[in-house]
Amino acid sequence: MPGVRLLLLSDTHANLPALQAVLQDAASRGYDQVVHLGDALGYGPFPVEVLESLRELEAICLLGNHEQMLLEYASGKRQPRESVVSQALTWQLSQLSADHLRWVGSWKDGIDDPDVGARYRHGTPVSLDDYADSVTAAREVFQNWQGRLGFVGHTHVPAVYATLNAPVGEWVKAQAFPDGGSYMVAPSTRVILNPGSVGQPRDGNPQASYAVFDTARAHFQVFRVTYDLQRTQEAVLAAGLPPVLAARLSVGK
Protein backbone atom coordinates (compact mmCIF):
# COMPACT_ATOMS: atom_id res chain seq x y z
CA MET A 1 0.00 0.00 0.00
CA PRO A 2 1.37 3.48 -0.84
CA GLY A 3 2.26 5.70 2.09
CA VAL A 4 0.19 8.62 3.32
CA ARG A 5 1.23 11.88 4.92
CA LEU A 6 -0.64 12.51 8.15
CA LEU A 7 -1.00 16.09 9.33
CA LEU A 8 -0.96 15.77 13.12
CA LEU A 9 -2.56 18.54 15.16
CA SER A 10 -3.38 18.71 18.85
CA ASP A 11 -4.41 21.13 21.59
CA THR A 12 -5.55 23.91 19.26
CA HIS A 13 -7.62 25.28 22.16
CA ALA A 14 -9.85 27.52 20.04
CA ASN A 15 -6.89 29.56 18.76
CA LEU A 16 -7.88 30.27 15.16
CA PRO A 17 -4.88 32.44 14.10
CA ALA A 18 -2.53 29.64 15.21
CA LEU A 19 -4.54 27.01 13.33
CA GLN A 20 -4.66 29.15 10.18
CA ALA A 21 -0.88 29.69 10.25
CA VAL A 22 -0.29 25.96 10.73
CA LEU A 23 -2.63 24.99 7.89
CA GLN A 24 -0.98 27.49 5.55
CA ASP A 25 2.47 26.15 6.42
CA ALA A 26 1.34 22.51 6.13
CA ALA A 27 -0.27 23.12 2.72
CA SER A 28 3.15 24.02 1.31
CA ARG A 29 4.53 20.67 2.56
CA GLY A 30 1.61 18.49 1.42
CA TYR A 31 -0.52 16.06 3.41
CA ASP A 32 -3.29 13.52 2.80
CA GLN A 33 -5.23 13.29 6.05
CA VAL A 34 -5.66 15.50 9.12
CA VAL A 35 -5.73 13.94 12.59
CA HIS A 36 -6.61 16.22 15.52
CA LEU A 37 -5.54 14.54 18.76
CA GLY A 38 -7.94 16.31 21.14
CA ASP A 39 -8.54 19.64 22.86
CA ALA A 40 -9.69 21.59 19.82
CA LEU A 41 -11.72 23.51 22.44
CA GLY A 42 -10.96 25.04 25.83
CA TYR A 43 -9.10 28.25 26.78
CA GLY A 44 -9.35 30.22 23.52
CA PRO A 45 -11.68 32.78 21.92
CA PHE A 46 -12.54 31.11 18.58
CA PRO A 47 -14.39 27.83 19.35
CA VAL A 48 -16.87 28.05 16.46
CA GLU A 49 -14.26 28.97 13.84
CA VAL A 50 -11.87 26.21 14.93
CA LEU A 51 -14.59 23.55 14.80
CA GLU A 52 -15.74 24.77 11.38
CA SER A 53 -12.15 24.63 10.07
CA LEU A 54 -11.65 21.06 11.31
CA ARG A 55 -14.96 19.96 9.85
CA GLU A 56 -14.07 21.51 6.49
CA LEU A 57 -10.76 19.59 6.53
CA GLU A 58 -12.67 16.34 7.23
CA ALA A 59 -10.23 15.84 10.09
CA ILE A 60 -10.28 12.70 12.20
CA CYS A 61 -10.99 14.32 15.59
CA LEU A 62 -10.23 12.67 18.92
CA LEU A 63 -11.91 13.55 22.18
CA GLY A 64 -9.73 15.57 24.56
CA ASN A 65 -10.26 16.24 28.26
CA HIS A 66 -11.57 19.75 27.47
CA GLU A 67 -14.20 18.38 25.07
CA GLN A 68 -15.16 15.76 27.62
CA MET A 69 -15.62 18.44 30.29
CA LEU A 70 -17.59 20.70 27.92
CA LEU A 71 -19.98 17.83 27.07
CA GLU A 72 -20.43 17.08 30.79
CA TYR A 73 -21.30 20.74 31.44
CA ALA A 74 -23.73 20.67 28.50
CA SER A 75 -25.50 17.55 29.80
CA GLY A 76 -25.51 18.68 33.43
CA LYS A 77 -23.31 15.75 34.49
CA ARG A 78 -20.75 18.15 35.90
CA GLN A 79 -21.10 21.63 37.39
CA PRO A 80 -18.65 24.41 36.39
CA ARG A 81 -16.19 25.50 39.08
CA GLU A 82 -14.37 28.72 39.79
CA SER A 83 -11.40 28.04 37.53
CA VAL A 84 -9.88 29.40 34.34
CA VAL A 85 -10.67 26.11 32.57
CA SER A 86 -14.35 26.27 33.63
CA GLN A 87 -14.74 29.95 32.75
CA ALA A 88 -13.44 29.38 29.22
CA LEU A 89 -15.55 26.25 28.63
CA THR A 90 -18.73 27.85 30.00
CA TRP A 91 -18.25 30.81 27.66
CA GLN A 92 -17.52 28.48 24.70
CA LEU A 93 -20.68 26.51 25.46
CA SER A 94 -22.66 29.74 25.03
CA GLN A 95 -21.13 30.20 21.55
CA LEU A 96 -21.63 26.67 20.16
CA SER A 97 -24.76 25.39 18.43
CA ALA A 98 -26.56 22.11 19.14
CA ASP A 99 -25.07 20.84 15.87
CA HIS A 100 -21.53 21.64 17.05
CA LEU A 101 -22.20 19.78 20.30
CA ARG A 102 -23.56 16.76 18.44
CA TRP A 103 -20.43 16.64 16.30
CA VAL A 104 -18.05 16.99 19.25
CA GLY A 105 -20.13 14.33 21.04
CA SER A 106 -19.35 11.92 18.19
CA TRP A 107 -15.57 12.18 18.68
CA LYS A 108 -14.00 8.99 19.98
CA ASP A 109 -11.71 8.52 22.96
CA GLY A 110 -9.03 6.66 21.03
CA ILE A 111 -8.93 5.21 17.52
CA ASP A 112 -6.87 2.33 16.15
CA ASP A 113 -5.91 2.92 12.52
CA PRO A 114 -5.12 -0.46 10.93
CA ASP A 115 -3.86 1.11 7.67
CA VAL A 116 -1.20 3.11 9.49
CA GLY A 117 -0.75 0.58 12.31
CA ALA A 118 -1.23 3.36 14.84
CA ARG A 119 -3.32 4.35 17.83
CA TYR A 120 -4.54 7.93 18.15
CA ARG A 121 -5.51 9.15 21.62
CA HIS A 122 -5.37 12.40 23.56
CA GLY A 123 -3.38 11.61 26.72
CA THR A 124 -1.44 8.38 26.19
CA PRO A 125 -2.20 5.30 24.09
CA VAL A 126 -3.94 3.87 27.18
CA SER A 127 -5.58 6.97 28.70
CA LEU A 128 -7.59 10.06 27.79
CA ASP A 129 -6.08 12.28 30.47
CA ASP A 130 -2.82 10.82 31.77
CA TYR A 131 0.34 12.52 30.50
CA ALA A 132 3.17 10.89 28.55
CA ASP A 133 5.53 13.62 29.70
CA SER A 134 8.58 11.83 31.09
CA VAL A 135 10.67 8.72 30.53
CA THR A 136 9.10 7.19 33.66
CA ALA A 137 5.56 7.84 32.42
CA ALA A 138 6.43 6.54 28.94
CA ARG A 139 7.93 3.36 30.37
CA GLU A 140 4.69 2.63 32.19
CA VAL A 141 2.67 3.22 29.01
CA PHE A 142 4.89 0.88 27.01
CA GLN A 143 4.32 -1.81 29.66
CA ASN A 144 0.52 -1.44 29.38
CA TRP A 145 0.29 -1.06 25.61
CA GLN A 146 1.79 -3.39 23.05
CA GLY A 147 1.32 -1.23 19.95
CA ARG A 148 4.14 0.13 17.84
CA LEU A 149 2.97 3.65 16.89
CA GLY A 150 1.09 5.87 19.31
CA PHE A 151 0.13 9.46 18.45
CA VAL A 152 -0.86 11.60 21.44
CA GLY A 153 -1.18 15.24 22.56
CA HIS A 154 -2.17 16.72 25.95
CA THR A 155 1.30 17.76 27.16
CA HIS A 156 1.53 20.78 24.79
CA VAL A 157 5.18 19.77 24.22
CA PRO A 158 6.34 18.15 20.94
CA ALA A 159 8.33 15.01 21.75
CA VAL A 160 9.11 11.39 20.93
CA TYR A 161 9.45 8.54 23.42
CA ALA A 162 10.95 5.33 22.07
CA THR A 163 11.59 1.85 23.41
CA LEU A 164 12.93 -1.32 21.82
CA ASN A 165 10.40 -3.53 20.06
CA ALA A 166 10.99 -6.26 22.66
CA PRO A 167 9.99 -6.95 26.27
CA VAL A 168 10.14 -3.55 27.96
CA GLY A 169 13.32 -3.08 29.90
CA GLU A 170 14.98 0.08 31.07
CA TRP A 171 15.67 1.44 27.60
CA VAL A 172 13.34 4.37 26.94
CA LYS A 173 14.70 7.38 25.07
CA ALA A 174 13.13 10.85 24.88
CA GLN A 175 13.63 13.62 22.36
CA ALA A 176 11.97 17.06 22.46
CA PHE A 177 11.55 19.49 19.56
CA PRO A 178 11.55 23.06 20.94
CA ASP A 179 12.50 24.45 17.53
CA GLY A 180 11.09 21.66 15.33
CA GLY A 181 13.06 18.74 13.93
CA SER A 182 12.67 15.23 12.62
CA TYR A 183 12.77 11.64 13.81
CA MET A 184 13.03 8.42 11.82
CA VAL A 185 11.15 5.55 13.47
CA ALA A 186 13.47 2.54 13.30
CA PRO A 187 11.89 -0.89 12.62
CA SER A 188 13.30 -2.09 15.95
CA THR A 189 11.46 0.50 18.09
CA ARG A 190 8.03 1.30 19.47
CA VAL A 191 7.22 4.98 19.81
CA ILE A 192 4.88 7.55 21.32
CA LEU A 193 4.85 10.61 19.07
CA ASN A 194 3.48 14.01 20.16
CA PRO A 195 3.14 16.92 17.69
CA GLY A 196 2.92 19.52 20.47
CA SER A 197 0.23 22.20 20.71
CA VAL A 198 -1.13 24.30 17.87
CA GLY A 199 -2.77 26.90 20.05
CA GLN A 200 -1.03 26.97 23.41
CA PRO A 201 2.55 25.65 23.40
CA ARG A 202 4.11 25.09 26.82
CA ASP A 203 7.76 24.42 26.07
CA GLY A 204 8.86 28.05 26.26
CA ASN A 205 8.52 28.60 22.50
CA PRO A 206 5.33 30.57 21.72
CA GLN A 207 5.29 29.41 18.08
CA ALA A 208 2.49 27.03 17.07
CA SER A 209 3.60 23.41 16.84
CA TYR A 210 2.44 20.61 14.52
CA ALA A 211 3.84 17.49 12.87
CA VAL A 212 3.68 15.49 9.66
CA PHE A 213 4.15 11.72 9.71
CA ASP A 214 5.10 10.05 6.44
CA THR A 215 3.91 6.45 6.77
CA ALA A 216 6.00 5.16 3.84
CA ARG A 217 9.24 6.41 5.37
CA ALA A 218 8.21 6.17 9.05
CA HIS A 219 9.37 9.76 9.27
CA PHE A 220 8.02 12.15 11.94
CA GLN A 221 8.69 15.84 11.42
CA VAL A 222 7.79 18.68 13.82
CA PHE A 223 7.37 22.24 12.56
CA ARG A 224 7.11 25.50 14.54
CA VAL A 225 5.19 28.38 13.01
CA THR A 226 4.86 32.04 13.95
CA TYR A 227 1.27 33.33 14.03
CA ASP A 228 -0.66 36.51 14.83
CA LEU A 229 -0.53 36.04 18.58
CA GLN A 230 -1.80 39.55 19.27
CA ARG A 231 -5.05 38.87 17.41
CA THR A 232 -5.75 35.91 19.69
CA GLN A 233 -4.81 37.88 22.79
CA GLU A 234 -7.13 40.76 21.84
CA ALA A 235 -9.97 38.32 21.17
CA VAL A 236 -9.43 36.62 24.57
CA LEU A 237 -9.82 39.98 26.32
CA ALA A 238 -12.73 41.09 24.11
CA ALA A 239 -14.61 37.89 25.03
CA GLY A 240 -14.15 38.66 28.73
CA LEU A 241 -12.04 35.54 29.26
CA PRO A 242 -9.39 35.50 32.05
CA PRO A 243 -6.43 37.75 31.04
CA VAL A 244 -3.95 35.02 32.01
CA LEU A 245 -5.13 33.09 28.93
CA ALA A 246 -3.86 35.95 26.76
CA ALA A 247 -0.65 36.57 28.71
CA ARG A 248 0.60 32.98 28.68
CA LEU A 249 0.59 32.82 24.87
CA SER A 250 3.48 35.31 24.67
CA VAL A 251 5.79 33.14 26.77
CA GLY A 252 4.79 29.67 25.56
CA LYS A 253 3.92 28.43 29.04
C-alpha positions in Angstrom: 0.0 0.0 0.0 1.4 3.5 -0.8 2.3 5.7 2.1 0.2 8.6 3.3 1.2 11.9 4.9 -0.6 12.5 8.2 -1.0 16.1 9.3 -1.0 15.8 13.1 -2.6 18.5 15.2 -3.4 18.7 18.9 -4.4 21.1 21.6 -5.5 23.9 19.3 -7.6 25.3 22.2 -9.8 27.5 20.0 -6.9 29.6 18.8 -7.9 30.3 15.2 -4.9 32.4 14.1 -2.5 29.6 15.2 -4.5 27.0 13.3 -4.7 29.2 10.2 -0.9 29.7 10.3 -0.3 26.0 10.7 -2.6 25.0 7.9 -1.0 27.5 5.5 2.5 26.1 6.4 1.3 22.5 6.1 -0.3 23.1 2.7 3.1 24.0 1.3 4.5 20.7 2.6 1.6 18.5 1.4 -0.5 16.1 3.4 -3.3 13.5 2.8 -5.2 13.3 6.0 -5.7 15.5 9.1 -5.7 13.9 12.6 -6.6 16.2 15.5 -5.5 14.5 18.8 -7.9 16.3 21.1 -8.5 19.6 22.9 -9.7 21.6 19.8 -11.7 23.5 22.4 -11.0 25.0 25.8 -9.1 28.3 26.8 -9.4 30.2 23.5 -11.7 32.8 21.9 -12.5 31.1 18.6 -14.4 27.8 19.3 -16.9 28.1 16.5 -14.3 29.0 13.8 -11.9 26.2 14.9 -14.6 23.5 14.8 -15.7 24.8 11.4 -12.1 24.6 10.1 -11.7 21.1 11.3 -15.0 20.0 9.9 -14.1 21.5 6.5 -10.8 19.6 6.5 -12.7 16.3 7.2 -10.2 15.8 10.1 -10.3 12.7 12.2 -11.0 14.3 15.6 -10.2 12.7 18.9 -11.9 13.5 22.2 -9.7 15.6 24.6 -10.3 16.2 28.3 -11.6 19.8 27.5 -14.2 18.4 25.1 -15.2 15.8 27.6 -15.6 18.4 30.3 -17.6 20.7 27.9 -20.0 17.8 27.1 -20.4 17.1 30.8 -21.3 20.7 31.4 -23.7 20.7 28.5 -25.5 17.6 29.8 -25.5 18.7 33.4 -23.3 15.7 34.5 -20.8 18.2 35.9 -21.1 21.6 37.4 -18.7 24.4 36.4 -16.2 25.5 39.1 -14.4 28.7 39.8 -11.4 28.0 37.5 -9.9 29.4 34.3 -10.7 26.1 32.6 -14.3 26.3 33.6 -14.7 29.9 32.8 -13.4 29.4 29.2 -15.6 26.2 28.6 -18.7 27.8 30.0 -18.3 30.8 27.7 -17.5 28.5 24.7 -20.7 26.5 25.5 -22.7 29.7 25.0 -21.1 30.2 21.6 -21.6 26.7 20.2 -24.8 25.4 18.4 -26.6 22.1 19.1 -25.1 20.8 15.9 -21.5 21.6 17.0 -22.2 19.8 20.3 -23.6 16.8 18.4 -20.4 16.6 16.3 -18.0 17.0 19.3 -20.1 14.3 21.0 -19.3 11.9 18.2 -15.6 12.2 18.7 -14.0 9.0 20.0 -11.7 8.5 23.0 -9.0 6.7 21.0 -8.9 5.2 17.5 -6.9 2.3 16.2 -5.9 2.9 12.5 -5.1 -0.5 10.9 -3.9 1.1 7.7 -1.2 3.1 9.5 -0.7 0.6 12.3 -1.2 3.4 14.8 -3.3 4.3 17.8 -4.5 7.9 18.2 -5.5 9.1 21.6 -5.4 12.4 23.6 -3.4 11.6 26.7 -1.4 8.4 26.2 -2.2 5.3 24.1 -3.9 3.9 27.2 -5.6 7.0 28.7 -7.6 10.1 27.8 -6.1 12.3 30.5 -2.8 10.8 31.8 0.3 12.5 30.5 3.2 10.9 28.5 5.5 13.6 29.7 8.6 11.8 31.1 10.7 8.7 30.5 9.1 7.2 33.7 5.6 7.8 32.4 6.4 6.5 28.9 7.9 3.4 30.4 4.7 2.6 32.2 2.7 3.2 29.0 4.9 0.9 27.0 4.3 -1.8 29.7 0.5 -1.4 29.4 0.3 -1.1 25.6 1.8 -3.4 23.1 1.3 -1.2 19.9 4.1 0.1 17.8 3.0 3.7 16.9 1.1 5.9 19.3 0.1 9.5 18.5 -0.9 11.6 21.4 -1.2 15.2 22.6 -2.2 16.7 25.9 1.3 17.8 27.2 1.5 20.8 24.8 5.2 19.8 24.2 6.3 18.1 20.9 8.3 15.0 21.7 9.1 11.4 20.9 9.4 8.5 23.4 11.0 5.3 22.1 11.6 1.9 23.4 12.9 -1.3 21.8 10.4 -3.5 20.1 11.0 -6.3 22.7 10.0 -7.0 26.3 10.1 -3.5 28.0 13.3 -3.1 29.9 15.0 0.1 31.1 15.7 1.4 27.6 13.3 4.4 26.9 14.7 7.4 25.1 13.1 10.8 24.9 13.6 13.6 22.4 12.0 17.1 22.5 11.6 19.5 19.6 11.6 23.1 20.9 12.5 24.4 17.5 11.1 21.7 15.3 13.1 18.7 13.9 12.7 15.2 12.6 12.8 11.6 13.8 13.0 8.4 11.8 11.1 5.6 13.5 13.5 2.5 13.3 11.9 -0.9 12.6 13.3 -2.1 15.9 11.5 0.5 18.1 8.0 1.3 19.5 7.2 5.0 19.8 4.9 7.5 21.3 4.8 10.6 19.1 3.5 14.0 20.2 3.1 16.9 17.7 2.9 19.5 20.5 0.2 22.2 20.7 -1.1 24.3 17.9 -2.8 26.9 20.1 -1.0 27.0 23.4 2.6 25.7 23.4 4.1 25.1 26.8 7.8 24.4 26.1 8.9 28.1 26.3 8.5 28.6 22.5 5.3 30.6 21.7 5.3 29.4 18.1 2.5 27.0 17.1 3.6 23.4 16.8 2.4 20.6 14.5 3.8 17.5 12.9 3.7 15.5 9.7 4.1 11.7 9.7 5.1 10.1 6.4 3.9 6.4 6.8 6.0 5.2 3.8 9.2 6.4 5.4 8.2 6.2 9.1 9.4 9.8 9.3 8.0 12.2 11.9 8.7 15.8 11.4 7.8 18.7 13.8 7.4 22.2 12.6 7.1 25.5 14.5 5.2 28.4 13.0 4.9 32.0 14.0 1.3 33.3 14.0 -0.7 36.5 14.8 -0.5 36.0 18.6 -1.8 39.6 19.3 -5.0 38.9 17.4 -5.8 35.9 19.7 -4.8 37.9 22.8 -7.1 40.8 21.8 -10.0 38.3 21.2 -9.4 36.6 24.6 -9.8 40.0 26.3 -12.7 41.1 24.1 -14.6 37.9 25.0 -14.1 38.7 28.7 -12.0 35.5 29.3 -9.4 35.5 32.1 -6.4 37.8 31.0 -3.9 35.0 32.0 -5.1 33.1 28.9 -3.9 36.0 26.8 -0.7 36.6 28.7 0.6 33.0 28.7 0.6 32.8 24.9 3.5 35.3 24.7 5.8 33.1 26.8 4.8 29.7 25.6 3.9 28.4 29.0 
